[in-house]
Amino acid sequence: MRLLIINPNSSATVTARINEAAQAVCEPGETITAIRAIGAPDLIVTPEDAEAAERAVTKTLGAWRHRVDGVILASFGDTGLDTVRAQTDVPVVGIAQSAYAMASVLGPRMSIVSFAPTMAEALRKTALGYGHADRLVAMHMVEGATWDDPGEIQHELAPQLLALCQKSAREDRVSSIVLGGGPLAGLAARLQSQVNVPLIDGTTAAIATLRVALKGTQRPEFSGQRLAHS
């Protein structure tokens, strides 16, 4: 299985975090490559950021010349998901779509924890757009945080994020907690031992989703242009 993960923002350090999370769960016989969308914003917060990132994602994928079996879009807006699906015939998943789907398997109540109040509306919109309005019972955002490098968010804010996860597990009666935002890739595994409900990482959830989708199937491959079905 050859997967391409595209980080829809242009941060090299966030892409490195996403790659670390992916390689940590990579199984024998799998190849997972993480790249950033060239020309995208450093971080996707506003609708304007999302529009610029979508253009960058489609351009980056169009320039990719190596064969892949599946594509993961690693932002919690699932930036460009419909457009990329129209661009290729291999399976394409977003980390938000995959994270929320995993949460729905784990139980009827989920919460979202993320690193800034400015993320809340986009995270809520995506969750509701995938039909999880009845499951999303709480959202907790770190207040007043600042950072110079988005790739360091999960390290600089780890204590606050852990406290919010513990608060949600204790007070919200949730079945799982989604860590929202590409910069938090890999953090769930580090915090899990200190939280008594499952923490969901979007990157690893997306990889698991594509494993199921690709297992035992013969599908076209993608190498920089849309392929016709055989």
PyMOL commands that set and color helices and strands:
alter all, ss='L'
color gray80, all
select helices_A, chain A and resi 12-25+47-63+81-87+95-106+117-129+150-156+158-171+182-184+187-194+202-214
alter helices_A, ss='H'
color red, helices_A
select strands_A, chain A and resi 2-7+31-36+70-73+92-94+110-114+136-141+176-179+199-201
alter strands_A, ss='S'
color yellow, strands_A
deselect
rebuild
show_as cartoon
